[in-house]
């Protein structure tokens, strides 16, 4: 750590320690400062990657999510002031369909631009660790969209969230924590249905969400051409990126998501670069359409997706709406090491067999029907959600205090840091229960069940009753974290 970074860390630690003391040394807040999961150090490999890419440990970060690719990217600002890709994490599970979240209980993972401040970080989540996406933002509220407690968390279980493994969320959480120590007041989360490339825009051209996707693609393009976090505003129920006051104006424009847009301009160097990219992408998209690029299917009835690296480790695993779901791709990944522990209760996305029998090529513009009402959430996830809610007040205490001391505001929606509340599920019909049984998955060698299924030579009458026994001993478990002397925990030693 450089002298400058060390001084900055010491100053930040002093501010946080003073905040705890001013709060009356509340035992819950001090316990949060001592939380082992939240204080895990940034892994040495990531530290080495930062050094190689000329990044400071505590420089700002930016997160991008892609449903179709099932990937989460962490970008970090380097010493030149631009953001560069630090690491890409495969997403273990996301739920819903491609498209934005509209209402509470629709199982949709949100899409759009959100801001994550310290009050949204939950070190006591029942889903290992988590942070609240901040949905709904001002744009969502202007459209009357509802929903709460939409998270990025561990445990590989999702009902409207983006779920990672515990090991992955520990790394992502540590990077966010260090960026706050470095002075970043909030990091930006950009959530997309897919990478906004001409190929994907051509494939999904008939999707009724395309107007919304074209709007958030503007923000995607702003980041792509500048490698700077785009400034996000809302007016007239739309997104506005990198707006500044018009020439001759005496003050910055004031935006209201539901009101008429104020006078503003976009800096010429950004506007021209974005316009050039948009024209190039539009021309390439039109070319792909004219060549007959197949249209992506709508109304698939599949609930979400999973990265292929995780699907390849699960018996009868499926990537759902994510890419790489063919058997050959999954077989090629079966020997690769999974990036973290896959819980034995993971529920992979399942295809709707009735829909799969239809003609597979041309999509229509009819509204997407959701099969969420026929899906019953597992008891394991419900119990964890209830547990996460019970810790919400405690987890908010420290980080909300932190936010107030450094002058960061948090809305009531954004500060909810418990796990997502279960949506009311319709009673399962017998046919649905028979067609889609609860998948209980254990991480075990795939060859074992096949061997157990072979007929035993004797006695022949017992082979029909033979069944592979669950092998719980092969389930992976996370190792206990080791808190280093320069960790988040030791910065609070003065007030213990």
C-alpha positions as CSV (number, residue, x, y, z in Angstrom):
1,X,0.0,0.0,0.0
2,X,1.4,3.4,-0.9
3,X,1.9,6.1,1.6
4,X,-1.0,8.1,0.2
5,X,-3.4,5.1,0.4
6,X,-2.3,4.4,3.9
7,X,-3.0,7.9,5.1
8,X,-6.4,7.8,3.4
9,X,-7.3,4.5,5.1
10,X,-6.3,5.9,8.5
11,X,-8.3,9.0,8.0
12,X,-11.4,7.1,6.9
13,X,-11.0,4.7,9.8
14,X,-10.9,7.6,12.2
15,X,-14.1,9.0,10.8
16,X,-15.9,5.7,11.1
17,X,-14.6,5.2,14.6
18,X,-15.9,8.6,15.6
19,X,-19.2,7.8,14.1
20,X,-19.6,4.7,16.2
21,X,-18.6,6.7,19.4
22,X,-21.1,9.4,18.6
23,X,-23.8,6.8,18.2
24,X,-23.2,5.8,21.8
25,X,-21.0,2.8,21.1
26,X,-24.1,0.7,20.4
27,X,-23.2,-3.0,20.8
28,X,-25.0,-3.9,17.5
29,X,-22.9,-1.4,15.6
30,X,-19.7,-2.5,17.1
31,X,-20.6,-6.1,16.3
32,X,-21.1,-5.1,12.7
33,X,-17.6,-3.6,12.7
34,X,-16.3,-7.0,13.9
35,X,-18.4,-9.1,11.4
36,X,-15.9,-11.7,10.0
37,X,-17.8,-12.2,6.7
38,X,-17.9,-8.5,6.0
39,X,-14.3,-7.9,6.9
40,X,-12.6,-10.5,4.7
41,X,-9.6,-9.0,3.0
42,X,-9.5,-8.6,-0.8
43,X,-7.9,-11.8,-2.1
44,X,-4.2,-11.7,-3.1
45,X,-5.0,-12.5,-6.7
46,X,-7.3,-9.5,-7.0
47,X,-4.7,-7.3,-5.3
48,X,-2.1,-8.5,-7.8
49,X,-4.5,-7.8,-10.7
50,X,-5.0,-4.3,-9.4
51,X,-1.3,-3.7,-9.3
52,X,-0.9,-5.0,-12.8
53,X,-3.7,-2.7,-14.1
54,X,-2.4,0.4,-12.3
55,X,-5.3,0.5,-9.8
56,X,-5.4,1.6,-6.1
57,X,-7.0,-0.7,-3.6
58,X,-9.5,2.0,-2.6
59,X,-10.2,3.6,-6.0
60,X,-13.9,3.8,-7.1
61,X,-15.7,0.7,-8.6
62,X,-18.6,0.2,-11.0
63,X,-20.7,-2.9,-11.5
64,X,-22.4,-4.2,-14.6
65,X,-24.8,-7.2,-14.8
66,X,-26.0,-9.2,-17.9
67,X,-28.8,-11.6,-17.6
68,X,-28.5,-13.5,-20.9
69,X,-24.7,-14.0,-20.4
70,X,-25.2,-14.6,-16.7
71,X,-22.2,-12.4,-15.8
72,X,-21.4,-9.7,-13.3
73,X,-18.5,-7.4,-14.1
74,X,-16.5,-5.3,-11.6
75,X,-14.8,-2.3,-13.1
76,X,-12.3,-0.2,-11.1
77,X,-10.8,3.2,-11.7
78,X,-7.2,3.2,-12.6
79,X,-4.6,6.0,-11.9
80,X,-5.4,7.6,-15.3
81,X,-8.9,8.2,-14.1
82,X,-10.7,5.8,-16.4
83,X,-12.5,2.6,-15.5
84,X,-11.0,-0.7,-16.5
85,X,-12.4,-4.2,-16.1
86,X,-11.0,-5.9,-13.0
87,X,-12.9,-9.2,-12.9
88,X,-15.9,-11.0,-14.5
89,X,-18.0,-13.2,-12.2
90,X,-20.4,-15.9,-13.6
91,X,-23.8,-15.4,-12.0
92,X,-25.0,-18.5,-10.2
93,X,-28.8,-17.7,-10.5
94,X,-31.1,-15.0,-11.6
95,X,-34.9,-15.2,-11.9
96,X,-37.7,-14.0,-14.1
97,X,-37.4,-13.1,-17.8
98,X,-35.4,-10.7,-19.9
99,X,-37.0,-7.3,-19.2
100,X,-37.4,-4.8,-16.4
101,X,-39.1,-5.5,-13.1
102,X,-42.6,-4.1,-13.1
103,X,-44.4,-5.1,-9.9
104,X,-43.9,-6.7,-6.5
105,X,-43.9,-10.5,-6.7
106,X,-43.3,-10.8,-10.5
107,X,-39.9,-12.6,-9.8
108,X,-38.2,-10.2,-12.2
109,X,-34.6,-9.2,-11.5
110,X,-34.4,-5.4,-12.2
111,X,-32.8,-3.7,-15.2
112,X,-31.6,-0.2,-15.4
113,X,-29.1,2.1,-13.5
114,X,-29.0,2.1,-9.7
115,X,-26.8,3.7,-7.0
116,X,-25.3,1.7,-4.1
117,X,-24.3,3.6,-1.0
118,X,-23.0,2.2,2.3
119,X,-26.4,2.1,3.9
120,X,-27.4,-0.5,1.3
121,X,-24.7,-3.0,2.3
122,X,-25.9,-5.8,4.5
123,X,-23.2,-7.7,6.4
124,X,-25.7,-9.8,8.3
125,X,-27.7,-11.1,5.4
126,X,-29.1,-14.7,5.7
127,X,-27.9,-15.0,2.1
128,X,-24.3,-14.8,3.4
129,X,-23.6,-11.1,2.4
130,X,-25.7,-8.8,0.2
131,X,-26.3,-5.3,-1.0
132,X,-29.6,-3.7,-2.0
133,X,-29.8,-2.6,-5.7
134,X,-31.9,0.4,-4.8
135,X,-34.9,-0.7,-6.9
136,X,-37.2,1.2,-7.5
137,X,-35.3,4.2,-8.7
138,X,-36.9,7.5,-9.6
139,X,-37.6,6.3,-13.2
140,X,-39.3,3.1,-11.9
141,X,-41.4,5.1,-9.4
142,X,-42.5,7.5,-12.1
143,X,-43.9,4.5,-14.0
144,X,-45.7,3.2,-10.9
145,X,-43.4,0.1,-10.7
146,X,-43.3,-1.6,-7.4
147,X,-41.0,-4.0,-5.6
148,X,-38.6,-4.0,-2.7
149,X,-35.5,-5.7,-1.3
150,X,-34.0,-6.6,-4.7
151,X,-30.5,-7.7,-3.9
152,X,-27.2,-9.0,-5.1
153,X,-26.3,-11.7,-2.6
154,X,-24.8,-15.1,-2.0
155,X,-26.4,-18.6,-1.6
156,X,-27.2,-19.1,-5.3
157,X,-30.9,-18.7,-4.6
158,X,-33.0,-16.1,-6.4
159,X,-36.6,-14.8,-6.4
160,X,-36.1,-11.5,-8.2
161,X,-32.4,-11.1,-7.3
162,X,-29.0,-11.7,-8.7
163,X,-27.5,-14.6,-6.7
164,X,-23.8,-15.4,-6.6
165,X,-21.9,-18.1,-4.6
166,X,-20.9,-17.1,-1.0
167,X,-17.2,-16.9,-2.1
168,X,-18.1,-14.6,-5.0
169,X,-20.2,-12.2,-3.0
170,X,-17.5,-12.0,-0.3
171,X,-15.0,-10.7,-3.0
172,X,-17.5,-8.2,-4.5
173,X,-18.5,-7.0,-1.0
174,X,-14.9,-6.4,-0.1
175,X,-14.3,-4.4,-3.2
176,X,-17.3,-2.2,-2.5
177,X,-16.2,-1.8,1.2
178,X,-12.7,-0.7,0.1
179,X,-14.1,1.8,-2.4
180,X,-16.1,3.4,0.4
181,X,-13.0,3.6,2.6
182,X,-11.3,5.4,-0.3
183,X,-14.0,8.1,-0.3
184,X,-16.5,6.8,-3.0
185,X,-19.9,7.9,-1.7
186,X,-21.8,5.4,-3.9
187,X,-21.0,3.0,-6.7
188,X,-23.1,2.6,-9.9
189,X,-24.9,-0.6,-10.7
190,X,-25.9,-1.1,-14.4
191,X,-28.2,-4.1,-15.0
192,X,-28.9,-5.2,-18.6
193,X,-30.9,-8.0,-20.3
194,X,-27.8,-8.8,-22.4
195,X,-24.7,-7.1,-23.8
196,X,-26.0,-4.3,-26.0
197,X,-24.4,-5.5,-29.2
198,X,-25.8,-5.4,-32.7
199,X,-26.2,-9.2,-32.7
200,X,-28.3,-9.2,-29.6
201,X,-30.3,-6.2,-30.6
202,X,-31.1,-7.9,-33.9
203,X,-32.1,-11.2,-32.2
204,X,-34.5,-9.4,-29.8
205,X,-35.9,-6.8,-32.3
206,X,-39.5,-8.0,-31.8
207,X,-39.4,-7.9,-28.0
208,X,-41.9,-5.5,-26.5
209,X,-39.2,-4.3,-24.1
210,X,-37.1,-3.0,-27.0
211,X,-38.0,0.7,-26.5
212,X,-36.8,0.5,-22.9
213,X,-33.6,-1.4,-23.9
214,X,-32.8,1.2,-26.5
215,X,-33.1,3.9,-23.9
216,X,-30.7,2.2,-21.4
217,X,-28.4,1.3,-24.3
218,X,-27.6,5.1,-24.4
219,X,-26.1,4.8,-21.0
220,X,-24.3,1.6,-22.0
221,X,-22.8,3.5,-25.0
222,X,-21.8,6.5,-22.8
223,X,-19.8,4.2,-20.6
224,X,-18.3,2.3,-23.6
225,X,-17.0,5.4,-25.3
226,X,-15.8,7.3,-22.2
227,X,-14.9,4.6,-19.7
228,X,-16.3,7.0,-17.1
229,X,-19.3,6.5,-14.9
230,X,-22.2,8.2,-16.7
231,X,-24.2,10.8,-14.7
232,X,-27.8,9.6,-14.6
233,X,-30.9,11.8,-14.4
234,X,-34.6,11.3,-15.1
235,X,-37.3,13.5,-16.6
236,X,-40.4,12.9,-18.6
237,X,-40.3,9.2,-17.5
238,X,-37.0,8.5,-19.3
239,X,-33.3,8.3,-18.6
240,X,-31.0,11.2,-19.3
241,X,-27.2,10.6,-19.3
242,X,-24.3,13.1,-18.7
243,X,-26.5,16.2,-18.8
244,X,-25.0,19.5,-17.9
245,X,-26.4,23.1,-17.9
246,X,-27.0,24.8,-21.2
247,X,-24.7,27.6,-22.4
248,X,-25.6,30.8,-20.6
249,X,-27.5,29.1,-17.8
250,X,-26.6,30.3,-14.3
251,X,-27.3,27.0,-12.5
252,X,-27.3,23.3,-13.1
253,X,-30.6,21.8,-14.4
254,X,-33.0,20.3,-11.9
255,X,-34.5,17.0,-13.0
256,X,-37.8,15.4,-11.9
257,X,-38.6,11.9,-13.3
258,X,-42.3,12.8,-13.8
259,X,-41.9,16.4,-14.9
260,X,-40.9,18.1,-18.2
261,X,-37.2,18.0,-18.9
262,X,-35.2,21.2,-18.0
263,X,-32.9,22.8,-20.5
264,X,-29.7,20.8,-20.7
265,X,-26.9,19.8,-23.1
266,X,-24.6,16.8,-23.4
267,X,-20.9,17.7,-23.7
268,X,-20.0,17.7,-27.4
269,X,-17.1,15.3,-27.1
270,X,-19.4,12.7,-25.5
271,X,-22.4,13.4,-27.7
272,X,-20.4,13.0,-30.9
273,X,-18.7,9.8,-29.8
274,X,-21.9,8.2,-28.7
275,X,-23.7,9.3,-31.9
276,X,-21.0,7.7,-34.0
277,X,-21.2,4.4,-32.0
278,X,-25.0,4.4,-32.3
279,X,-25.0,4.9,-36.0
280,X,-22.4,2.1,-36.5
281,X,-24.4,-0.3,-34.2
282,X,-27.7,0.6,-36.0
283,X,-26.2,-0.1,-39.4
284,X,-24.8,-3.4,-38.3
285,X,-28.1,-4.4,-36.7
286,X,-30.0,-3.6,-39.9
287,X,-27.5,-5.7,-41.8
288,X,-28.0,-8.7,-39.5
289,X,-31.8,-8.3,-39.8
290,X,-31.6,-8.2,-43.6
291,X,-29.6,-11.4,-43.6
292,X,-32.4,-13.1,-41.7
293,X,-31.0,-13.3,-38.2
294,X,-33.5,-15.5,-36.3
295,X,-35.7,-13.8,-33.8
296,X,-35.4,-14.8,-30.1
297,X,-38.3,-16.7,-28.8
298,X,-40.8,-14.9,-26.5
299,X,-43.0,-16.5,-23.9
300,X,-40.6,-19.3,-23.1
301,X,-42.1,-20.0,-19.6
302,X,-38.6,-20.4,-18.2
303,X,-37.9,-18.7,-14.9
304,X,-34.5,-17.0,-15.2
305,X,-31.1,-18.4,-15.9
306,X,-27.7,-19.7,-14.6
307,X,-24.2,-19.5,-15.9
308,X,-23.1,-22.6,-17.8
309,X,-20.2,-23.2,-15.4
310,X,-22.7,-23.8,-12.6
311,X,-25.3,-25.7,-14.7
312,X,-22.5,-28.1,-15.7
313,X,-22.0,-29.1,-12.0
314,X,-25.6,-29.9,-11.3
315,X,-27.3,-33.2,-12.3
316,X,-29.8,-32.3,-15.1
317,X,-28.6,-28.7,-14.8
318,X,-29.9,-26.1,-17.3
319,X,-28.9,-22.6,-18.1
320,X,-32.5,-21.5,-18.8
321,X,-32.5,-18.1,-20.5
322,X,-28.8,-17.8,-20.2
323,X,-26.3,-18.7,-23.0
324,X,-24.3,-21.9,-23.3
325,X,-27.1,-24.3,-22.4
326,X,-26.5,-27.0,-25.0
327,X,-25.3,-30.4,-23.8
328,X,-21.9,-30.1,-25.6
329,X,-21.1,-26.8,-24.0
330,X,-22.1,-28.1,-20.5
331,X,-20.1,-31.3,-21.0
332,X,-17.0,-29.3,-21.9
333,X,-17.2,-27.3,-18.6
334,X,-17.9,-30.3,-16.4
335,X,-14.3,-30.7,-15.4
336,X,-13.7,-27.0,-14.8
337,X,-13.6,-25.8,-11.2
338,X,-16.7,-24.0,-10.0
339,X,-16.1,-20.5,-8.7
340,X,-17.4,-21.2,-5.2
341,X,-19.6,-23.5,-3.2
342,X,-22.9,-24.6,-4.9
343,X,-25.5,-25.2,-2.3
344,X,-27.2,-28.6,-2.2
345,X,-30.6,-27.0,-2.5
346,X,-29.9,-25.0,-5.6
347,X,-32.9,-24.9,-8.0
348,X,-31.8,-24.6,-11.6
349,X,-34.1,-23.0,-14.2
350,X,-36.4,-25.5,-15.8
351,X,-37.8,-25.4,-19.4
352,X,-41.5,-25.3,-20.0
353,X,-42.0,-28.5,-22.0
354,X,-45.4,-27.4,-23.3
355,X,-43.9,-24.3,-24.8
356,X,-40.9,-26.1,-26.2
357,X,-43.1,-28.2,-28.4
358,X,-44.3,-25.1,-30.3
359,X,-42.6,-23.8,-33.5
360,X,-39.2,-22.5,-32.4
361,X,-38.3,-19.6,-34.7
362,X,-40.6,-16.6,-35.0
363,X,-41.4,-14.5,-32.0
364,X,-44.5,-12.3,-31.7
365,X,-45.2,-9.0,-30.0
366,X,-47.8,-10.4,-27.7
367,X,-47.3,-9.7,-24.0
368,X,-45.1,-12.1,-22.2
369,X,-46.9,-14.5,-20.0
370,X,-45.3,-15.4,-16.7
371,X,-45.2,-18.8,-15.2
372,X,-44.2,-17.5,-11.9
373,X,-47.7,-18.2,-10.4
374,X,-47.2,-21.9,-10.8
375,X,-43.8,-22.0,-9.2
376,X,-43.6,-22.6,-5.5
377,X,-40.6,-21.2,-3.6
378,X,-38.6,-23.7,-1.6
379,X,-39.0,-23.8,2.2
380,X,-35.3,-23.3,2.5
381,X,-35.4,-20.0,0.7
382,X,-38.5,-18.8,2.7
383,X,-36.8,-19.5,6.0
384,X,-33.7,-17.6,4.9
385,X,-35.8,-14.7,3.7
386,X,-37.5,-14.5,7.1
387,X,-34.2,-14.7,8.9
388,X,-32.7,-12.0,6.7
389,X,-35.6,-9.6,7.5
390,X,-35.0,-10.1,11.2
391,X,-31.5,-8.8,10.9
392,X,-32.4,-5.9,8.6
393,X,-32.6,-3.3,11.4
394,X,-29.2,-4.3,12.8
395,X,-27.4,-4.4,9.5
396,X,-28.8,-0.9,8.6
397,X,-27.6,0.6,11.9
398,X,-23.9,0.8,11.2
399,X,-23.9,1.5,7.5
400,X,-26.7,4.1,7.8
401,X,-24.7,5.7,10.6
402,X,-21.7,5.7,8.4
403,X,-23.7,7.2,5.6
404,X,-25.0,10.0,7.8
405,X,-21.5,10.9,9.1
406,X,-20.0,11.3,5.7
407,X,-23.1,13.1,4.3
408,X,-24.6,10.4,2.2
409,X,-28.4,10.2,2.0
410,X,-30.4,7.0,1.6
411,X,-34.0,6.6,0.7
412,X,-36.3,4.3,2.6
413,X,-36.4,1.9,-0.3
414,X,-32.7,1.9,-0.8
415,X,-31.9,1.3,2.8
416,X,-33.8,-2.0,3.1
417,X,-31.0,-4.5,3.3
418,X,-32.8,-7.7,4.2
419,X,-33.2,-10.5,1.8
420,X,-36.1,-10.5,-0.7
421,X,-39.5,-11.1,0.8
422,X,-41.2,-14.2,-0.7
423,X,-44.0,-13.5,-3.2
424,X,-47.4,-15.0,-2.5
425,X,-47.4,-18.2,-4.4
426,X,-50.6,-19.7,-5.8
427,X,-51.4,-23.2,-4.5
428,X,-49.5,-25.8,-6.6
429,X,-51.7,-27.9,-8.8
430,X,-51.1,-31.6,-8.7
431,X,-50.2,-31.7,-12.4
432,X,-47.6,-29.0,-11.9
433,X,-46.2,-30.7,-8.9
434,X,-45.8,-34.0,-10.9
435,X,-44.3,-32.3,-13.9
436,X,-41.9,-30.1,-12.1
437,X,-40.7,-31.7,-8.8
438,X,-38.5,-29.7,-6.4
439,X,-34.9,-30.1,-7.5
440,X,-32.7,-31.0,-4.6
441,X,-29.2,-31.0,-5.9
442,X,-26.0,-32.1,-4.2
443,X,-22.5,-31.5,-5.5
444,X,-21.4,-35.1,-6.1
445,X,-19.6,-37.0,-8.9
446,X,-21.9,-37.5,-11.8
447,X,-20.7,-41.0,-12.4
448,X,-21.9,-42.3,-9.0
449,X,-25.7,-42.2,-9.8
450,X,-25.1,-43.9,-13.2
451,X,-23.2,-46.8,-11.5
452,X,-25.9,-47.2,-8.9
453,X,-28.6,-47.4,-11.6
454,X,-27.0,-50.5,-13.2
455,X,-28.7,-53.8,-12.4
456,X,-26.9,-55.7,-9.7
457,X,-25.9,-59.3,-10.6
458,X,-27.6,-60.7,-7.6
459,X,-30.2,-61.0,-6.2
460,X,-32.1,-59.7,-9.2
461,X,-35.2,-58.9,-7.3
462,X,-33.5,-56.2,-5.3
463,X,-32.2,-54.1,-8.2
464,X,-35.6,-52.3,-8.7
465,X,-35.4,-50.9,-5.2
466,X,-31.8,-49.8,-5.5
467,X,-31.3,-46.1,-5.6
468,X,-28.3,-43.9,-5.4
469,X,-27.8,-42.7,-1.9
470,X,-27.3,-39.0,-1.3
471,X,-23.7,-38.2,-0.7
472,X,-23.7,-35.2,1.7
473,X,-20.0,-35.6,2.5
474,X,-19.0,-34.3,-1.0
475,X,-20.8,-31.0,-0.6
476,X,-18.3,-28.2,-0.7
477,X,-18.1,-25.8,2.2
478,X,-16.5,-22.4,2.5
479,X,-13.4,-22.0,4.5
480,X,-13.4,-19.8,7.6
481,X,-12.2,-16.3,6.7
482,X,-8.9,-15.0,8.2
483,X,-9.0,-11.4,9.2
484,X,-5.7,-9.7,8.4
485,X,-4.1,-7.1,10.5
486,X,-5.0,-4.4,8.0
487,X,-8.6,-5.5,7.7
488,X,-11.8,-3.6,8.1
489,X,-12.2,-5.1,11.6
490,X,-8.9,-3.8,13.0
491,X,-9.8,-0.3,11.9
492,X,-12.3,-0.3,14.8
493,X,-10.0,-1.7,17.5
494,X,-9.8,1.7,19.2
495,X,-13.5,1.6,20.1
496,X,-13.9,-2.0,21.0
